[in-house]
Amino acid sequence: MARTLITSALPYINGIKHLGNLVGSQLPADLYARYRRARGDEVLFLCATDEHGTPAEIAAQKAGKPVAEYCTELHDIQAEIAAGFRLSFDHFGRSSSQPNHALTQHLATKLYEAGLIEVVEETQIYSETDGRFLPDRYIEGTCPNCGYDSARGDQCDNCTKQLDPTDLIEPHSTISGATDLEQRVTKHLYLKQSNMRDALNAWIDSKADWPVLTTSIAKKWLNDGDGLQDRGITRDLSWGVPVQFEGAPWEGMDGKVFYVWFDAPIEYIACGAEWAAKQGLDDEAWERWWRTDKGADDVRYVQFMGKDNVPFHTLSFPVTMLGAGEPWKMVDYIKSFNYLNYDGGQFSTSRGRGVFMDQALSILPADYWRWWLLSHAPESSDSEFTWENFQQSVNKDLADVLGNFVSRITKFCRSKFSEAVPEGGEYGEQEQALIADLTAKVAEYQSHMDAIDVRKGANALRAIWVAGNEYLQSVAPWSTFKEDPEKAAAQVRLGLNLIGLYARLSAPFIPDTAGKLQTALALPDLDWPEDVAGALDALKPGHGFTVPDNLFAKIADEQREDWQEKFAGTRS
């Protein structure tokens, strides 16, 4: 049995995520996890809330709650919403967990012993008004690279350039708005990334099958001069993994925590330890996924993320993993995504513009959203959500093609035969031609899913649905029945078996709908149809079924107009 380890980029704890966040990591990761499970792999699918750093402190401050309490509350909310979208995590952990604290401190120690961490005395921004050193995200100003006026002290969200707070033009405190900032001397730990340039180049060059988007970003940051700089990995915050701990090989770091971008990716591994503990398993249970000396050599590890996360996952985190000198499992494939824009602009958390995950589930079931987002995934370029396109895709693909086929064939069988697969003749030339066509189409679908080409996979699945509709229109069993009931029975039998095939193939994209079809047809399981011809003859005469309720309600123009106005930018 093949083993596949899957991680999704960790969603920040500071609020509910919008659909652009969802399609950039968690949702396609879930699609792939469901597909690999269906193909018989042993899968471990991990994700967690990213709970440290300035965003968490600021969000908790705004909410008027202690940061630990705030993070617990938001973790539970995000977990509930993830379940609503049917994200099939084996474990949804927390970067504030004890395993992540311990592993972060362990890896930092190993990096220090390897000569890749040094104590640096530096000047940092201090606010007299706030009475404290300001971590990078507590400072905003104008980006010196592109002129964006809301660049943060660690990175410009507009041009993605990594920054230091001292790089910003006209910086100010995000806590108080104060501009009376000055530079003071303090000590921090620096990760000597530049020492790993050759090792990173060789590692990235070994990944010839990576998507162009991933490789191009990695190489740009690695070789464009200032991309792979030594980086400070500690911050002056109270919330995070403490830098000073028992057995720490350095001194003078009291009151500091590790930078969130240092400890957050380590949570991928720690999340595995959390999973094992929750299952009552010992350390070997997670180590066989994460350590090559404990059996992880045969694991294929796939990461999913938005393009803004690629530099950290192809450079900084690999420096930690490679530099520690321990047998950790390195990622085999990084699937990165461009941005999903919203209705002529951008999704904006700060301005409440766009559809957020909880709002989406409040107006339509998860499968509507899963289908549109995955079939329009921003892979080769940015894509755009518009309400007109969403309405069209739901009405055409889900209601008219899949839903209509299921409704027509089950209701026709019930009216002319019974709620059981009818006795009748053998499959004829048209049926055999359809089976051959679908065998080829399923092979194409599988090839796209194996390659993690999400949109191509959706297009191939849609083509399979369409083939069944075209067959039904062509043979017209309602007409055949008048002259040759036995032949019509064979056509209906194939139609019912097509529903079973659709349920199995569609489950990774629209799992709730697949479950409804499984229940309606009384299928014992949704095993993958390795033999298409066999799958299309699986339901034998006499097998009972029920006519399912309407699978998909069409979106009316009035609904679309109402939602378009509602989500224009009013969320607080």
N, C-alpha and C positions, 0 to 999 in steps of 0.2 A: 504494500500500500504506500503510495507516494505521500509525502508530508509537506504541507504548505503552511508557512507562517505568514500572517498578514497583519500589518499595522496601518492604522490611519493616523494622519497628523492629529495631534491632540487639540481639541477645541479649547479656547481660552475660557476661563471660568466667569469672565466679566459680562454676563448677560446671555440671553438666548440668541442663537445664531440664525442668520438669514439663509435663504435657499442657495445663495452663491457659495457660502461656506460648506453647505451640505454636499453639493455636487462636486466640490473641489477635492474631497477626500473621503468622508465617511460613506457616502452612498455608493460610489463605484467600488470602494473596498468591500462593502457588503455584497454587491453584485458578484464580485469575483469569489468571495468566500462561499456564497451559496452555490455558485457554479462548480467550484472545486469539490465541495462536499457532495454535490449531485454526481460528479464523475468518480466518486469513490475515494477521494483523498482524505487523509486525516488532517484536519484543519485546526489551527489555533489562531483565532481572530481577536486581536487586542486593541483596545483604545482606552483613553482616560481623559479626565479633565486636567488641563494645564493650570495649576492653581497658584503658582508663585509669581513673584515679580510685581512691578509697579501697577499693572492694570488691575490686579486683584485688590491691592491696597486702596487704589483710587475708587474702584467700584464699591468696596465695602464702606469706605468713608462717605460716599454719596448716599448709600443706603442706610447709614447711621447704625451699622452693626459691626461687631468685632469681626476681623477678617476671617478667622477660623469658622465662626458661625455662618458667615456669608458664604464661604466656599462650600460648606456642607449642604446648605440650602440649595445653592445653584447646581451642585453636582447631582443632587436628587432630581431637580427639575430637568436637567439635561438628560439624565438617564431615562426619565419618564418619556420625554419627547423622542429620544432615540428609539425607545420601544414602540412608540406610536408610528414611527416610520419603518418599523420592522427591521431595524438594524440588528443583525444577529451576532453581536459580540459574544465571544466566549467569556470575556470579562471586560467590564467598563470600570477602570480603576481611577486612582487619584494620585497626582504627582506629589501630593503632600503626605503620602503614605510612609510608614516606617521603613518598608523595604527600599523605597526610593531614597530616603535620607541615608540609609546605610550604604547602599550601592554607590551613590554619588560621592560620598566621603571616601569610600574604598578606591574608586577609580581616580579621584583627585590625588590620593596618596600615591598610587602607582605611577601616575603621570609625573608627579614631583620626583619620585625616585628615579624615573627614566630621564630626568633632566628636561622635561617638557613644560614644567611649571616653575616660575620664579616669582619671588616677592619683589614688587616694583614700588618704589616711592614715586608718587605722581601728584600733580595738582588736579584738583577736582572742584567742581562748582559748589560753592557754599552760599546758602541764602541767609542773610541776617534776619530778614523778616520771618522766615520759617524756623530759624534756629537749628538748621541741620544741613548736612551734605545732601545734595539732590541727585538721586539716581537718574540715569539717562532719560527714562520715560517721564520723569517729573519736570523735564525741561523741553520746551518747544521753541522753535524759531524758524528762520528762513533757511532753506537748504542752499548751501554754497554751490551745489552742482547744477540744480535745475530751477532754483528760485521759488520752489513751493513754500508757502508761508506757514504751513503747519507741520513741518518736519519734526520728528522726535529726536531725542538726543542719542538714539542708537541706530536709527534707520529712517530714511525718507520713504514714506509710503507711495510717493508719486513716481520716483525714479529708481527705487529699491536700493539706492546707494547706502552702504553701511557707514555710519557716522560716529563720531565722538561728540559729546555735548559742547566741547570747546570749538567744534567746527561751525556751529550754528551762528547765523547772523541775527543780531538783536534777540538773544534768548530771553525767556521769561519762565518763571515757576508756574507749573500747572496747578499747584496747590493754592497759591495766593495771588498769582498773577504778578508777583513782585519782579522787578527788573534790577534790584540792588544785589546782583549776583557777583561773587568774587571767587577767585581761585585760591584754594588752600591746599597745603601738602597733606597727603594721607597715604596709606599703604594698601595695595591690592595684589591679588594673585593674577598673573598673566599666563595664558596658554600660548606656548611658543609654536604657533601653527606654521610659521615659515620654515621651521626645521623639518616639516613633514611634506614639503612641496613635491619632492621626487617620489616619495611613497604614494602620495595621493594621485599624482599623474599616472603612475604605473597601474594603480588600482582602477582608476576611471578608464584608462585605455583597455583594461581587461574586460570591460562591460560593453562589448560591441553591439549588443542587442538593445541597449537602452533607447528610449524615445529621444528623438532629436532635441525636443524641448529641454529634457533633463540634461543631456550631455552638453548642449550649447551653453546653458546657464552655468553649469559646473566649470567648464573650461574657461569661460569668460572671467569668472571670479578667481579662478586659479592662476591665470596667466596674464591678466590685464594690469599687472603692476601692484595696485593697492588692494587687490581682492583678498589675498591671503596674508593679512597682517597678524602679528601677535595681538591677542585680544584679552582684555580684562575679563575675568570670569567670576569676579566678586562684586558685590554691591552693598551700599550702606542702607539696608532695610532691616526691619524686624521680622518679616514674614518670609520664610524660606528655609533651605537646608543650611544649618550653621556651618561656618567655615572653621571655627575653632571647636574642636571636639577631642575627646579622649584619644590620645595616640596621634594627633595631628603632627606632621613633621615640620610645622612652622609655628611661629609665635606672633603675638601682636595683632591678631585678627578678630578680637572680641567685638561682638555687635555687628559683624558682617555676615552676609549669606552668599551662597553661590548664585551667580547670574542665572536667571530663568532659562536662558537658552543653553546653558551647560547642563542643568539637571533635567530639563523637560524630555529630551530624547532618551535619556537614561531610564525614564519611566517606562519606555517600551519593554525593557528587560524586567524592571521591577514589577510591572503589571503582570508579567508571567508568574512571578513569585506570589503576587497577591492572589492570582487565579488558583494556583496550586494550594495555597493556604485555605482558601474558601472551600475548595473541594476536599479538604482534609488529607491532602497528598504531601509527600515529603519533597525535599529540594530537587531530587532527581527528576521529578515530574516536569518541572520547568527547565531544568538544566539541559535535558535532552533536546530542547528546542533552541537553546541559546548558547550552549558551549560545545565546540567541536570535539573536545576531549570527552564529552559525555553523550555523544551520539548525534549531534546536530549537523554532521557532515552531509547527511542525506536530506536535509531540509532545504526547501526553496523558500527564500524570504523575500516578500514583496511589500514595498511601502507605497502608500498613496498620499498625495499632497498637492496643494496649490503651488504655482510656480514661485511665489514669494518665499516659500519654505525650502526651496531646492538648495540654495547656498549653504544653509546650516546642515542639511542632511547629506550633502555630497562633500563637504569640507570639514566643518567644525566637529560634527558628531563622529565622522570617520577618524579624525585626528584622535579623539578620545578612545575609540575602539581599537585602532591600530597601535596608538602610542602607548597604551597601557601594558602592552606586551603579554596579554592573556588570550586564551583561545576562544574569543567571542565570535559568534556567528555574525558575519557581515552581510549586509543586504545584497541580494542578487539582482533585483530589478526595482527601479524607482519609477512609478507611474505618476507623472506630474500633469497638472491641468492649467490651462489659461483661466481667465476670469469670465464669470457670467455677469453680464451687465443687466440693467433693469430698465426696460421701457423707455429707451432714449437717453439714459444716463447711467449712473452707477448705483448699486446697492449701497446704502449708507446706514451703518449702525448708529452713528452719532445723530444723524438727522431723521432717523426712523423711516428711511425711504426704501421701499421694497416689501417683500413678503418674508416674514420671519417664520421659523419652523412651527411654533405653536399656533400662529395665526393660520398657516396653511392647513393644518389638521383640523382647525375649527370650522373650515368651510367645505372641505372635500376629503374623502378618504385617502390614505397614503398612496395607494396604487396609482391614482391620477397623477400625483406629483412625481412619484418614482419613474413612471413611464416618460413623462415629458422631460424631466431633468436628464435622465440617462440617454434618451434618444436625441438630445440636443447638447450632450456633454461638450464642454469647451476644450477639445483635445488639440487640434491643429492650430486653432486661433481662438480669440475671445468669441463668445456667443452672447446672444441677447434674449432675455425673457420679455415677451410682449403678451399681453392678455389676448390679443387676436390670434396669435400663433398657438397659445396654450389652448384656447377654445377649439381651434381648428383641429389640433392634434388629438385632443380628447374625443371630440365628436366623430372624427373620421377613423382614427386608428382603433380606439378602444370601443366606442359605441357601434359604429357602422361596420367595422370589419370583424373584430373578435366577438363583441357582444351580440351582434346581429346573427352571426353564424350559429352560435350556441343556441340562441333563442329559436331560430327557424328550425333547426334540425330536431331539437328535443320536442318542440311543440307539434311539429308535423308527425313525428313518430308516435307521440301520445294520441293524436287525433285519428290516425289511420291504422295504427297497430296497437300499441299499449305502452306502458312505462317499463318496457323491457326491450332489449336488443331483439329485433325480429328475426324469425326464421326466414330463409330465402335462398336465392341462387348464389353462385360463386361470383367473385370479382371478375369483371370483364376487362376488355382492352383499355377502356378509359380509366378504370380503377388501377390497373397495373401501371399505366403511364403516369398516373398521379403518384403512386408509391415510388416509382423510379425517380421522378422529379423531386419529391420530398426527401428521398435519401440523399440526393446531391445537395439539396438546400440545407439539410441538417448538417452535413459535413462542412459546408461553407460557414454556417453559423458557429459550429464548434471551433473552426480554425480562427475565426475572429475573437471568440471568447478566450481561446487559449492564448492569443496574442494580446489580450486585454485591449482590444480596439472596441471601445464601448459603443460608439455610434454605429460602427459597421455591424456590430453584433445586434443592435436594435433593428437596423435596417433588414438584416437577414431574418430575424424573427418575424418582423412585419411581413416579409415576402412569403414566409411559411403560412401565416394567417391568410394572406391574400390568395394563395394557391388553393386553399380549401374553399374559399368563397367562389372563386372562379369555377372550380369543379362543380359546386352545388348549382351555380347558375347554368352551367353547361348541361348537366344531366337532368336537371329539373325533376326530382323524384315525384313532385306533386302532379306532374304531367305523366310521367312514366307509370305511376300507380294506376291510372285509368285503363291502360292497355296491358301492363305486365306487372302485377303486384309483386311477384317474386324478384324481378329485377330491381324494382323500387326498394324492396326490402334489403337487398345487397347494398344499394347506394346509401340507404339510411344507416345500415350497419357500419359502413366505412365512415360515414359522417360522425357517428357517435364515437368511433375509435379515434377520429381526428381530434375530437374534444379532449380525449385522454392524452393524445400526443401534445396538444397545445398546453395542457396543464403542466406536463412534465417540462417542456421546453421553456415555458413562460415563468416558471416559479422563481428563477433568480431575479427577474425584472419586477414582476407583480405577484408577490407571494400570497397575498390575501385572496386574490382572484383565483389563483391556482388551487388554493385550499377549498374555495367554494366549488370549483369544478370537480375536485377530488371527492368531496362530499356528495355532490349531485350524482356522480357516476359510481359511487361506492367503490372507489379504487382503494386497494389495500395500502398503496404507497405511491410516491411520485419518483420512483427510480428513473434514472436517465435512460432514454430509449437508444441503447447502443445498436439495436437491430430495429430499424424503422419499420420494415415489413412486418416483423413480429409484433411490434407495438400497435400496428394498425389492424391486427387480427386478434388482439388480446381480449377484447370484450366479446364473448361468445353469445350465440342466441340464447335468450332466456335471462341474461344478466339484467337485473333491475336497475332503474335509475329514477331520479326525480327531476322535474323541470326546474332549473334554478330561477330565482328571482332575477329581474333585470340586472345584469352585471354592472352596467355603466349608464348613468343618467347623462343626457346631453346637457351641455352648458348653454343656456339661453342668452341672447344678446343683452337682456336686461341684467342678468347676473354679472356678465362680463363688465358691463359699464359701471355697475355698482362697485365691484371689486377694484376696478381700475381707479376709481375716485377714492375709495377707502384707503388704498395702500400707496397713495401718492407721496406720503411723507408726514405722518402725524403721530407716529409711535413715540412715546416718551422714553 
